[in-house]
């Protein structure tokens, strides 16, 4: 009898890549990438180094890694220098990845890159242990790295420091954030080489440029989205950055990322300059990819996570200069954004390069720079008196001094408009919102500190507490029985969807997580085989697509510290994973050897498996996920507009249909939990090609 759970666990971690379900890959371009039965691998298969080349690199890499381990022990009492060890490790990690996973596409070129980077790593390590991090005093191209909180991986980024910059300068610097274009062969080794030798597309005078790796080729989504904020946090530790003069920029896939960040985080930037790319999923795939879409009902709702179009109103707060080539098909991105902005009374500044395809027109690019310089000269207004804010999820809850805390229903449009009309009154209108906070930081509140301001909310009038003497102000509001009121301290600790704890399944992979494998036998071999293969798939594809090694333990190895700091990704069933067994009574399903039951239906447990996300009953500030990695798959790697969540808060998988490049099996049913994380009614799954036969 097959025992897949333990059979999987006995295989060394570096063999995980061999365990993934394999598909027949065929090279394809354009419409051929719409054939889910013929999906080419991303990243592409590499060209191995020769035995002599590999041995040469290993001879140089191994002693460096040993030195890094010793340095970590030496620096453990010096947190800042220990943090900067990532600026050394990033090169060793890049070489190790290339060697281990054979992601090499030009052996001679890769060998030269690796040797150059190992030399730089050795030099940096010597400086770090002796006189200090000399590269923090330099101008020009500075390749760097940081240790990600998500999975402890070392992630690369690059800086372009202007020659006018001086160490210890008292004047905060402008920062331009650049998102790179699609590169299926853009390994860490190649990215770092670029950051050592290529200034890049933009070189604004007297500005620092931050080049993001974005965890490879995902248009800066999911862990790639968090890459911006983790890298930005490191940059701010080492350079004096002007928070009111940060601009987001990018072209092609990077332009898509720019649209995303401009609309979802509009209040954080002084300006945005997206070029080409895509700005939503449906029209782009139908127009550019010529794809015949047939989405599930929940997929349509989940497009509201990353579609920039439906967040267009937020550009009220972010001056935006879009660019397209006149004959570039990706001009579609700015055209559709323009249409959606017009619905909000906004007009897009859209500069078009004449007779230009998929690249910047030199003269038009100069016009972009001139406009950005003018905008950045004034900078961002950190506390605008008028707020216009749209969101569809509490994953994006904030616009300046408005912080949303509760929605009536996720994935429907939630909107708030707020305006300071005098130093004693604010007018507010809301839609699909049940709770929000007003938070003004010390020194920023324009309200009269001697008066109790009046809030006019949705036709009601409510007296708020006075601002503090330091000119800070915080007001917490909630709606009950259609009436707005001040939210008492301590209220709101019951289970509910809130910022950072709102789903869907993919949300668990945007913060620190731990994969937890089963420690004993599954209920039956069929379920165990599916769990084993899908767990291997999740581990392998996290490394390939998000460029890290997922933290992994067996169920009996999980510690109280793991429960405290990590989302738990639990694999198995109640018989095989002790944590699933322990939390099952607190979940809105029942699951035994015979059936999986919801309040309204049930499925045969012999060939069905639930996948879901839920607040961890043992630590409700973190998630548990059962039997799922990130939910888009091989087919979706071929076009970045497809890289959106494919499953909602929960699904039931019929394992009689094998996993494919699109789905983990047949989707028997799926849906969202309500705002209290309880079961809710939902449309049927029937009449879809991946639904199991009746």
N, C-alpha and C positions, 0 to 999 in steps of 0.2 A: 504493500500500500504506500502510495506517495505521501511523504511528509514534507510539504514544500516550505513551511515556515522555518523549521530547523535546518533543512537542507540549504536554504538560502543563507542562514546565519553562519554556517560553517565556511562559507566562501570568503576569502580575504577581501577587504574593502576595495583594493585596487582592481578587483575582478568584477566589480559591480557593472561596469560598462558592458560586459559580455552577457549579462543576464537579461537585458532589456528585450522586450518583444521586438523582433526584427521584421522589417518590411522590405519589399523589393523596391529599390530606389532607381529611378530613371532620371537622367538629366533632362530638365525641361525649362522652357522660357515662356513668359507671357501666358496665354490661355492654357498651355500644358500644365501650368501650376494650379489649375483648377481641377485636376484629376486626382481625387483622394486615393485612388488605388495605385498611383505611381508618384510617390512623394520622394523628391531628392533630399539627401541629408544636409542638414545645416547644424553645425559647420560642415563644410564638405570634407570628404576623406582626404587625408594628407599624404605626403610623400615622405616615408621614413628617412631619417638620417642613416648614413652608413654606420656599420659597427664601429669603424674608426672614429667617425665624427661624434657619435654618441659617447664613446669612451672618453674622448677628449673633453667634452663638456662635463661629463660626470666627474672627471678628475678635478675640474675647476669648481664645480658646483658643490660637491660633498664637503670639502673643507670650509667653504663659505657658510654653508648651512650649520656646520658644527660651531663656527665662530659666532653666528647669530644666536644660537642656543646659549652659548656662554655669555654673550652680551646681555641677553634677557635676564639672566641671573644677576649679573653685575648691576644692571640698571633698575632692578625691581623696586628699589627705594627712591627712585627718581622718576616720578610718573611722566613728566614732560619729555625727558629724553627717551624714556621707554616708548612713549607714543611715537616719537620720531624714528624709532627703529623700523617702522613700516616703510620709511623712505629708502631703507636698505633692502628689506625683505621683498619689496615689490618686484625687484629684478630677479632675485632668486626664485620667487614664485613663478614669474613669467617663464623662466627657462625650464623649471621643473614641469610646468604644465605642457609646454611644447614637447619635452622629451617623453613624458608619461603617456600623453594622449595622441602623440604623433600629429599634432595640428601644425604641420609645416608644409608650405606650398612651394618653397624654393630653398632646398637644403643649403646651398652655398650662402645665399643671402641670410637665412636664418642663423647659420653658424656664426657668421660675422656679427650679426646683431646680438646674439647671445653672449659672445665673447666680450664685445664692447660693454654690454650692460653688467656683466659680472665684474669687469675691471672697475666700473664706476661704483658698483655696490661695495667692493672691497675698500675703495678710497673713502666712501662715505662712512663706512663702519669705523675705520681708523679715526676719522675726524670726530665722529660722534662720541667715541670713547675717550678722546684726548681733548683737543681744543674746543670741540663743540660742532654743531651742525653748520658748517661753512656755507652750504647751499642756500641757507636762509638769508644770507647777506648778498647774494648774487642777483644780477639782472639777466635778462634774456630768457632762454628756454629752460624750465626747471621741471623735469619729470618727477612725480611724487606718488605716494601711496598712503592708504589709511586702512586700519583694521575695521571691518564692518561689524556693527552690532548684530546684524541679522544672522550671520552664520560664521563669524570670526574669520572670514576670508580676507586676504589682503587685496584691495582693489586699487587700480591705478588711476591717476588723473594727471593732468599737466597744467603748468602755469607759464604764461608769457608775462614777464615782469619788465615794464618799460625801463629804458636806460636812464630816464629822468628820475626814477625812484631811488631814494636813499634810505639805507637802514636806519631805523629809529625815527623816521619822519613823523612829524606831529600832525600832518594834514591827512585826513582819511582819503583813501583812493577810490576812484570809480572802479567798478568791477563789471566786466562783460562776461557772461556765461555762454559758452558755445556748445551746442549739441551737434554731434557729427552725423554724417550721412550713413546710409546703409552700407555695410561692409561684411559680407558673409565670411570673409577670410581675415577679418580684423581681430587677430589674437592679441593677447596682452603683450606679447613680444613685439608685434608690429606696431601696436598703439604706442608703446613706450619709445620705440625707434622714431616714430613721427614726432613725439613730444620732445625728443632730443635734437631733431634736425629740421623740422618744418614749422615755421611760425604760424601757419594756418591761414584761413580765408580772411580773418579780420585782424587788424593790428591798429586799433584806435590809439591815438597819441595820448600819453600820460594816463593810460588805463591798464589795469591788470586784466588779463584774459584767463579764465578758467575753462580748460578743455576737459570735458567729462567723458569717461569711457562708457558710463551708463550701463554697465554689466552687459556689454557686447552689442547685440543687434535686436533690441526689443522696443525701439523708439522711446526709450526712457520711461517705460511703464513698469508697474509693480516694483520689484527690487531696483530696477533701473530708475524709477522715480525717486526712491529713497537715496539713490546714489548722489543726486544733486545735493540733498540736504546734509548728508554725511560728509561729502567733500567740502561743501561750503563751510560747515562747522570747523573743519581742520584749517581751512584758509584763514578764517577769522581769528583763529588762535595765534597765527604767525604773522598776519599782516593787518594793518589798521584799515578796515574797509568801511566806506560810507554807506550805511544801510539805505540811504535815500538816493543813491546813485548806482543801483544794480540793475542791469538790463539783461534780458534773456534773448538769445539769438540762435539761429540754426538754419540749415538748408537741407532740402530733400527730406530724408527721414528725420534729420535734425529740425527741419521746419515744422514737421508734424509735432515733435516734442515741444517746440516753442509755442505752437498754438495751445497745446495742452496746458503748459505751465502758465501761460499768459491768462487763460480763462479761468483755470481752477485756483490759482494763487494770485489773482490780479492785484490784490492789495499789497503784495510784497515787492513789486518791481517798479522802478522808475519808468521803464519802457519795455516794449517787446518788438522784435524785428524778425518775424517768421518769413522764410523763403521757401516756396514750393511746398512739397510734402503732401500730407493729407490732413483733414481736420475732422473727419467723422468716418463711420464705417460703411453704411449702406450705399450711399451714392458713389463713393469712391470705388468700392469693389465692383459695383455694377458698371460704372463708367470707365474706370482705368483698367480694372482687372477682367472686365467682361464676364463677371461671375454671376451665375444664376443662383441667387440666394433663396434659401428655404429655412429660415430660422425658427426655432421653438419660440413660444410666446415670451418665455423669460429671457431669452437672448436679446430680443428687441428691447426689453426694459433695461437689461444690463449694458446696452450700448450707451445708456445715460451715465455710465461711469466715466468714460473717457472721451465721448464725443464733445469736441470744443463748441460745436454749433449751438447746442442747447444751453451752454453757459455763456453765450455771446453777450448778454447784458452786462456781465462782470467787466467787460472791457471799458465800461464807463470809468473805471478806476485805473486803467493801464493804457497810456498812450501807445498806439500800435502803428507801426509802419510795415506793411506787408509788401513782399516782392514776388513777382512772377516773370518768367520769360514769356514773350507774346505768343510763341508757338510751342510752349511747354504744356503737355497734357495735364501736368500737376498744377497748372493755373486754377484748376477746378477747386482746389482747397480754399484759396482766397475768394473765389467767386461765390461759393456757397456760404462762407463766413460773412461776406458782404450782405447777402440776402438776409441772413439771420440777424445781423446787426441792424439792418434797416427796420426790421420788425420791432426793435427796441428803441427806435429813434436815433440810432447811431450811424454815422457814415464812415466807412473804412478808408483810410489812406492806403491806396494800393498802387505802388509804383511798378511799371511794366517795362521790361527791357525790350526795345524794338528788335524785331526779327531774331529773337534769341530763344534758344531751346532751353535745356535743363542746365543752366549755369547763370552766374551773375553777368549782367551787361556792365562793363567798366564805368561808363558815365552814370548809369542809374545807380550803381553801387555807391558812387561818390555822393549822389543826392540822398541816399539812405543815411550815410555817415553825417552829412550836414544836418539833417533833421534830428538824428539821435543826439548829436552834440548840443543842439539848441535845447532839446528836452532835458538832457542830463545837466546842462548848466543850471537849470531851475531845480531839478531833482523832484523826488517824490514828496507828496504832501502826506506826512505820517498820520494826520488826524483830520481828514476831510469832514466838513459839516454835513455833507449829504452822502448817504449810502444807498446804493442799489445793488442787490445781491440775489443771485439765483444759485441754487444747488439742487441736486437730486438725491444726495446721500450725506450722512453725517461724517463720512470720510473727508469731506470738504466743508467744514462747518463755520469758517471765519471769513469776514471781510472787515478789515480795520477794527473798529471798536465794537462790532456786532459779532457775538459768538453764539451760534445755534446749539441747543442742547437736546431738542426733541422734535420729531416730525410726526405728523398724522399718518403718513404712509410713505415709506421709502420708494424710490425710483419714479415717483411722480414729482412734478415741479414744485419746489418750495421756494418762496420768494419773500423778501423783506425789503421795504424801503423805509429809511429813517433819515430825518433831517433835524438838525439843531436850528430852530426858528428864532430863538432868543436865548439869553443866558439863564432863562428860567423855564424853558419849554422845549420838548422834542415831539415831533409828529412821526408816528410809526404806523405802517400798514403791513399786514402779514398774510400769507397764504400757505396752508399745509404745514404750519409750524405750531408746536405745542409748548415750547420752552426756549428761552434765549437769555443771554446775559449781555449787559452793556459793560464793557471793561475799558476804561481809559487809564493809561499809565501815569505815574507821578509826573506832575508838571504839565500834563497835556489837556486836562479837562477845561473846557471853555465856560462851564456853568458857574453861576454865582455861588460861591461857597457859603454865603450867609443865608441862602434860601433853600427850600426844599423844592426841587424842580418838579414840574408836572409833565407826565408822559401821556400823550393822547394816542392811544393804541386802538386801531380798528373801531373808532367811534366811541371808545371809553376814555375816561380821564382818571389817571392814577397818580397819586403823590409819591414821589420817590425820596429816598434818604438824601441828605446833603452830601456834596463832595467832601473829601477829607482835606485837611489843611495843607497837605503836600500836593494838592490839586490832582489827586487821583480820584477815581469814581468807579464803583462797581454796583450794579443793580442786577438782581436775579429775578426773572419773571417766568411765570407758568400760566397755562390756560386750563381751567377746569370748568366744565359745563358752559363752554363758550364765553367765560369771563376771565379776563386777565387779572392776575394778582401777584404780589410779591411772593417769591418762593422762600419759605422759611428755611433757616439753616438746618441741615440734617435731612431735609426732605429729598426724596428722589433716589434713595439707596435700593429701592426694589428693582427687580430684574427688568431691564428695558434696553432698547437700542439707544446708544449714545455715541458721541465722538470716540472713535478708536475701538468701538465694540458694536459694529453694525452689520458685519458681513459684507459681501458674500464669502464663499470659501476662500477665494484668492486673497482676501484681506489678511489672512493669517500669515502670509508669506511676505508681508511688508514690514515686519518687525521680527524680533528674535524668536526663533522657533526651534523645536527639538523633535526629530523623528523618533518614534518609539515603536520598536518592532515587537511582535508577539514572542513570548517565551515558552509557549507550550503548543499542543496540537489544536488546530482549528476544529470546528464542529464536523466538517466533512471535507473530503479531499478536493472537491470541485471549488468550494469557497476558498480553501487554503491555497490552491493553485493560482486562483485569480489574485488573492492578496499578495502572494509572493511575487508574481510578475508585475503587478501594479506598484508595489513598494520599490522593486528594482527600477522600474520605469521612472518613478518620481525621483529617486536618488540620482540616477544617471542623467536625467534631463535637467535637473537643477544645475548640475555641474556644467553641462553643455550649453544651456541657454542663459543661466544667471551666474556662471563662472565662479562657483563656490562649492565647497564640500559640505553638504548638510550635516549638522550635528546629529548623531545617531546613538541610541542606546536601546538595549532590550528593556522590557517593562520592569524587571526587577532591579535594574540599575538606576532608575529615575530617583533623584534626591529631592528633599524639600526645597533646595535652592532652585532646582529645575522648575518645580511647580510655581515658585515665586516669580521667576524672571522670564519664563518662556511660554509661548503658545505650544501646546502639545499636539503633535500629529500622530494619532494613534492608529496602528495597523492591526487588523485581525478581527476577532469577534469576541463575545463575552466569555467563551470557553478558553480562548488562547491569549488574551491580553487582559491582565489584571486591572488596568486602569479603565478599560471599557466596562468591565464587569462592575467596578466600584462606582462609576458615575451613572450607570444606566438608569437607575430609579429616578434620577433628577432630570432625565431627558424627556422630551415630548413624544417618545416612541417606546414601545416595548420590543424586546428581541430575545427569543429563545431558540431552542433547536428546531422548533416547528415553524415559527412564523415571525415576521416583522410586522408590527401593528402600529398604525396611526389611530387617532380618534375616529377616523371615518372609513378606513380600509385596511387590508392586510395583504402580505405577499409571502409566498412559500420560501422559508429560510434555506431550503436545500439548494436553491439556485438564484437567490437574490441577496444583494449586499447593500446596506445603506451607506451613503456618503453624506457628510453634513458638517456644518460649523455651528458652534454653540458656545456661550460663555462657560468656562470651566467651573463646574459646581464646587471644585476644591479651591478655586481662586477666581471669582467672577470678574476680575479685572483682566483676565487673559482668556484666550480661546482654547477650546479643544476642537480638533478636526478629526473626523473618523474616515479613514480609508481614501484619502485623496491628497495628491500634490496639487501644484497649480493646474488649472483646468483646461487651458488650451493646449493643443497637441501638435504633432509633426506637420500636419496639413497647414496649420495656422502660422508656422514659422516662415512660410514662403511669401507672405505679404504682411507687413506690420499692421495694416488696418484690421487684420483678422485677430490680432493679439489682444483680445478682450476676454472677460470671464465667459466660460461656456456653461457653467453650472451655477445655480443660485445658492440659497442657503442650505438646501438639502436635495438629495435625489436618491432614488432606488434603482440599482443597476441589475439588470437581468444578465447573469454571467453565461447563459447559454449562447449568447452572441459574443464572440471573442472581441477583445479590444482591437481598435483600429487606429489609424492616424488621426481620427477625428473624435472618437468617443471611447470611454473605458469599457464599453459594452452597450447593450440596448438600454435606453432610458425608459424604465417602466413607469416612472412618475418623478416629478420634481416640483419644487416651489420655494416660496419664501416664508419665513416665520413672520408673525406680526410684530408690532412695535414693542410688545412685551415678551418676545421670543417664544410665542406659543403658536400652535398650529392654526392655519388659516385656510379658507377655501381658495381654490385656484382653478384656472382653466384646465381642460383635459390635455393629455399628451398625445392622444390618438391622432391619426391621419398625418403622421410624420414618418419619413423613411427609416429612422433609427428606432422607432417604437417597436416593441416585441409584437409578434403576431398574436392575435387573440386566440 
